[in-house]
Amino acid sequence: GAVSATATANDAEFVSPVSIGGQTVMMDFDTGSSDLWVFNSQLPAADQKGHTVFDTTTSTSFKMLQGETFSISYGDGSSASGNVGTDIVNIGGATVQTQAVELAKNVSGSFLSDTSSNGLVGFAFSKLNTVKPTQQKTFFDNVASSLALPVMTVSLKSGSNQGSYEFGKIDTAKFTGQITNVSVNSANGFWEFDSTLFKVGDSGAMQQITTAPTAIADTGTSLMLVAPEAAQAYYAQVQGAMQDQTAGGYVFPCGATLPSFSIAVGGQNLATVPATVLNFATVGKDTQTGQTFCYGGIQSSGANQFMIFGDVFLKSMFVVFDQRGPSLGLASP
Ligand SMILES: Cc1cc(CN)n(C)n1
């Protein structure tokens, strides 16, 4: 049946409750990776501070997988590593009896300081799972056969702190109009699709993307990382925008008028990201002019061979991650 978990957002990430061996932990759902790892009782006490940890010793269904370990690093430089067991995992009513649960013994600083999340659930393809010597399957791969439809839908709403991940059903109350379906190439292990055209603002001309003509849908990335030529063309239309080394990307005067950004998903289907979500954060004041600068939700994907459409893109969409195909469905919420 249809199951759903709520997601709370500080607009930089969306966490949801996950039950592991009967213990509920708030975790980050990441369609850009394929490991389920959790803060747990093996971590040094100092590293557990501020976090909810999964206690392997009090779960009657937990089993350690002897000799199995994991080690993962993410695009933002964060990382985690440790050992592996299995337990009963339930997300919003969907249950996997024997889910690989990776137990962090080391986590990098950004995970320690982010007390709103106690681990990640990966929803990319299992070929990216890092467990060695026996690669493990994702929760989504394990649960798919028990669902009426092998789908996960994602509706992340900006600012409202509410969003939802739903398994097994496409809830027509959660979107308006038609769902546009786009074929996914999972060869690299991601929800990757063609994206070769973009437009800045409502009246801008369509422009070609030549440097990185594909994108992945990644709920674990906060920003929208687009091909350098597209980022450059976007900020050329923002008064006072500049690239700032300290901020690590494009910034602009917070009062600047921002155009919308439209980009092709699959063939000619244009998805438009409204200006309202394209001011990501305030970064500080210019000491000379006293002007406050803001950091853009659109940034360059640099030398990456694909673009990364994170929460800035996803929170203005209703997205269906569909194992049939596989494919992505996009609609207006
Ligand atoms: C922790 C984490 C996850 C992701 C995206 N897959 N990033 C960039 N960082």
The ligand as a Gaussian input file, in Angstrom:
#p B3LYP/6-31G(d) Opt

LIG

0 1
 C       26.037000      13.900000       2.668000
 C       25.891000      14.244000       1.238000
 C       25.075000      13.611000       0.287000
 C       25.285000      14.308000      -0.894000
 C       24.650000      14.081000      -2.224000
 N       24.508000      12.750000      -2.611000
 N       26.172000      15.289000      -0.645000
 C       26.693000      16.284000      -1.582000
 N       26.544000      15.272000       0.673000

